[in-house]
């Protein structure tokens, strides 16, 4: 998950292929480490629309129902979060939540400012890493360095500009309920998939020079999202041609990881997990809020009174705030979990949204930093072992010395070569 750790000054560019260990030992190790953590739309132009910054994200209720992926409104972007070398748009489009209700979702689109190739611009639909669950954490609202996750979103934009320079259009969803009305289904894979896929649909409606072929790409939370996209998007949007997905440091094994952490607390040895989990307790309130979009989860059944009193911080603050020492970043597992508390419902939701056992429809490229302490390499190793054991088309590269953010830059050449090949370029 993302993502407000300090960016390293330099990350290695060399890719190293490592053998994957199989069996129960690897899966158990990854389980402990894992806490550290979809009707065709015509490609027709859409007129831009004037609105205030706040009202753009709050459409009238009668404007929200409609075909998934169709555009509600858009306007040109200049300055952040626009990408250099491109025509940029802020887009509000339609999707469907997990209860089957129509919802408005926001996102951005950048199209290279040049002549499209035959067949239209190849499209990358980008799924971002964790910024938070509060509306103020939506990446499309990053218009200045004062944005609470600016250090992460600005880093991602520099990477996306390399894709623009390579001749790709880049769309990025904010996900359902992030910036727009309703709760954000954090780590709820199908909800994320619908947002990512419907963003690809909306991109073609905004600019008919974008082709039907696309790749899903995402980091951290977004890495988990694009694996669900790989499994579900072709059925959700059959009029588009998904060629594959690229998952950078994808979140996995969250359910088993939380269970291991609580068991360690009950046994009085939670401190032993600290070297593996680092400061990732900070993500727990986001995980809880995400699970609550799927089930009436009562955190009082497993959180300490102190943790319960701090849970509402997730509703107003982004991940950087939650990671501070006077917030969730200052808590240990002992501070968070009641001994013998009932976390079974939370574990059930997390396990149902783990990407490890999905049946993929297109090839998947997984990219992982070996020095990552947010999504540890052991967790990703175990995920890939399970996917390959199930016969899934997964290619895996890892990068020594690259941390959670460093993998974005360290893996770019490999990602570009793989995506170029998928598009036959």
N, C-alpha and C positions, 0 to 999 in steps of 0.2 A: 504494500500500500504506500502512499506517498508520504509525507514527502516534504517536510520542511527541515530536513537535516542539511547541514552545510554542504555545499557542492565542493568537491575536491578540485584542487588546482589543475591536476592533470590525471588522466586515466589511460591505461594501456590500450593500444590498438590491436595487439596481437590476439588472435583467437586461438584457444587451445581446446581440442576435443578430449574429453575425459571419459573413461569407461564408467558406466553406471553400475553401482552395486545393487543387487536385487535382494529380495527376501524380506523377512519380517524385521530384521535389524534396521535396515535402511528406512523402512516405513515408520517404525517406532521413533527413530531419531528425528525424522522429518515431522512427525506428529507433534513432538515436543517443540521443535523449532518453529512449527507452523503458526504458533500464536503470534510471532513477530509481525505478526499480523493479527417482429420480427416480421386488394383489387388494384391492379396496375395504376401508376400515376403517369400521366402524359408529360413528356419533356417539353413543356411550354413555358415561355418567359413569364415572370411574375412582376407586376409593377411594384416599385418601392412605395413606402407609406411613411408619412410623418407621424411621430409620436414622441412623448417624453421618455426619458430613460426608464423611469419606473413603470409607466403605463405599457411600455413595449412588452414586458413580461406578464402582464395581467390583462389578457384579452377578455372581452365580454363573453359570458357563458355561452351565448347562442352562436358564437364563432368557432367554438372548439370542436363540436362534432363534425366528422368528415372522414375522408379516406386517409388511412395511415400514410404518413409521408408527404401529404399535401401541405402546401405552405399557407399559413395564416397571414403572416406579414413579414416584410424584410426591409432593411435599409442598408445603405452603403456604410462601410467602416473606414475610418482614417485614424492613424495612430494606433496605439494598443487597443484591442488585441489583434490588429491587422498584421498580416505577414508581408514582408518586403517582396517586391517582384510580382505582385498579384493584385487582382481585383478582389476586394474583400466585402463580405456581407454579414450582417447580424440577421439571423433567421429564427422565426418562430414557426414551428410546424406541428403536425398532429401525430399522436401515437396512441397506444392503448395500455392502460395500467394492468396490474395483475388481477384486478377484480373485473376486468372487461370494460372499464369505463374509458371514454375518450379523454385524452389529456393533451395540453399544450406543452411542448418541449422547446427549449432554446438551444442555439448553437451558432457556430460560425462557419463560413465557407470562404476559401481562398482559391482563386482560379488563376493560373499563370497568365501574365499580361502579355500574351503573344498569340501566334496562330496555332490553333489546335491541330494535332496530328490526325491522319485518317482514322475514322472510327470514334473520334472524340477524345477528350482528355481522360487518361486513366485516373481513377479516383482512389484515394486513401480515406477511409472513414476512421478517424482517430478517436480512441477511447482514453480519456485522461486518468491519471492516478488520483489518489485520495486528496481532496482539498477540504472536505467536510460534508456535513449534511444540511447546514444552514443555507438559506437562499443567498446570503452575501458571499458564499464561497464558490458560486458558479464562475468558471473560468472566463466566460464571455463578458463578465463584469469587470475584468482586470483592465482598467483604462489608465492606471497610473501605478507608480511604485508603492502607493499606499494600500493597494489591494492586499488582503491578509495572506494570500498564498503567492504573491508576485514572484518571489525567488524561484519557485517551482514552475509556474506557468510561463514566465519569461524564458526559462531554460528550455522548456518544451517548444516554444515558438521558434527559438533559434534552430532547433532540430527540424521543425516543420518547414522552415525556410529552405533547408537543404533539399527537402523533397520537392518544393516548388521549383528550385533551380534545376532539379533533375527532370522536370517535365511532368509533374503530377499535380492534380488538383487535390486539395486537402480540406476535408470537412471535419468538424469536431463538435460532438454533442456535449451539452452540459449534463445529460441524463435526466430522467424524469424527476420532477420535484426539486431540482437544484436550480434556483433562480425563479422558477415558475411555481404556481400553486400546487399544493399537495406535498406529501412526504417523499423524501428521496429513499429509494430502495437500495441502500448501500449493500453491495455484494450480493444482490438478488439477481442472478445471472440472466433470467429471461427478460426481466424489466430492462436491464442494461442492453441486452441484445436488441430489443425492439427500438430503443433510443438510437443505437448505433446504426441499425439497418434503415430505419425511417429517416435518419439524417442523410444517408446515401440517396434515398428516394427524393428527398427534398432538394438535394444538391442538383439533381437533374432537372427539376422543375424550375429552379432559379436560373440555371444556365444550361440550355440545350446542347451546348458544345461539350458537355461532359458525357462520356460514353456509358454503356450499360455494364461494362466490366469494372470490378472494384476489388480492393483488398481491405480487410479490417485489420487495424493495427492499434495496439494499446499497451500501456505501461502500468504495472502494479495492479490496482483495482481494475484498470482498463485492460491489463493482460488477462485477468480472469474473464472480463466482459467479452473479449474477442474470441476466447475459446468457446463460450456459449454461442457467439455469433457464428463461428465456424460450424457448429452443430445444428443451429436452428434457422439461420438467415435464409437459406435457399427455399425453405418451405414458407417462411414468413413473406418473402418478397421474390417470388419466382420469376418476375419480369426482369430482375437484375441477375447478373452473372458473377457470383462470388468466386474468385480464383484461389483464395487461400487467406490465411490469417497469420499475423506476426504478434506473438505475445512476449513482451519484455518483462521479466521479473514478475510473473503472474501470481497473484494470491491463491494459495491452495492450502488444504489441511487445516483450515481455521477451526473447525469443530473439534477435531481430535486434539489440536494444540491447546484449546481452552480447557478441554477435559483433563489433559495432562497437567496443566497449571493448577486447576482446582484440586486434583488429587495430591499434588505436591504440597499445596497449602494445608490440606487435611492431615497429611503425614508430617507436617511441620518442617518440610525441607524446600519450601518455595524459593529460598535464596539460591539454591543450587541451579535454578533455571535462569537466573539473571544473566549469565554470560551468553545464553542462547537467545533469550527474548529481548534483551536490551530494554529500551524505553517503549516497547510496543503495547504496554498497558494503555497508552494514550488512544489507541484505536478502539478499545472496548466500548466506549459510549456510542461510537458510530456503528459498530457491529450490532449493538442492542437496538438502536433506532432503526436500522435496516431490517432486522428480524421482526420488529413490531409492525412493519408494513404487511407482514404475512401471517401473523398470529398474535392474539392478545397476551403477549408476554408480560409477566409481572417481575420486574427486576428485584423486588423485595424478597423474592424466594431464594436469591443467591448472592446479592450484593450486601456488603456491610452498610450500616447507616451512614458512615462517612462517604462511601462511594455513591450511595443513593442521593445524598444531598448535592453531589457534584454532577449528576447525570445531565441536568438541564443545561450545563455549559455547552454541550454539543449542539443545542438548538440555536445558539447565537454566535458561537466562536468556531473558527476554522481549525484545521489540524495543527497549525503552528501554535495557536493559543493553547490547545489541549496538551501539547507536548511540553509546555513550560512547567517548571518545578513547583509553582504554586497552583498547578492544575493537575491533570491526570499524569503528567510526566513526572510528578514527584511521588507517585504511589507505587507500591510493590504489589505483587499478587496477594500477599498477606493482608494488605490494606483494603483490597477490593473484594475478595471472596469470603462469604461465610463458610466456615467449615461444615461440610456435609450439606451445603445448600443444594437445591434442586435446579440444575442447569440443563436438564434433559430436553426441554422444549427449544432452548436456544441452540443446543448442539444439533437437534434434528434439522432446524432450518439451515444451519451452516453446512451440514453434511449434504443436504439436498441441493445446495448451491456450490458444491465443490466441483471443479472442472475435470478432475482426474479420470472419471469413469464415463465421460461423454462420448457418444459415437459421432465422430467427425465426418463431415461431408466433403471437405476439401483439405489439402495439405496444410499442416501447421508448422511454423517455425517458432521455436522457443529460444529466447536469448536471456542469459542469466549471468550476473556478476558473482564471482566466487567470494568477494569481500562484503556482500550484501548482508546487513544485520536486520533489515526490515522484512524482506522476504528471503530467508536464508536459502543458500544453494541446496542444502540437504532436502528441503521441502520440495523444491523444483525437481531435483533428481528423482525423488520418489514419485512425483506426479508423472514424469516422463516414463519411468519404469512401468507404471501401471498402464499408461496409454499404449506404450509399445507392446506390452504383454497382451493387450486386447486387439492388437493388429492395426492400430491407428497410424496414419501417415504423418509421423512427427520427426522433424529434424531438430537437433539440439546443439547449440553452441554455448560455451561458457568462457568467461574472461577473467583471468587471475588479476587481482588487485582492483577490479571494478566494483564499486559499491552500488547502492540502490539507484542513485541518480547517474553515476558514472557509466552504467551499462548503456544509457541512451547514446552517448557519443562513441563508446568503445565498440558497439555492435553495428554502427551505421553502414559501414562498407559491406558487411555480410548481409544485412537486411536489404540494402539497395540491390546487390547482385541477385538475391533470391526473388525479390519482387519484380525486378526487371525480367527475370526468367519466366515468372508466372505470366507476365504480359507479352512475352515473346519479343522483348526489346533487345 
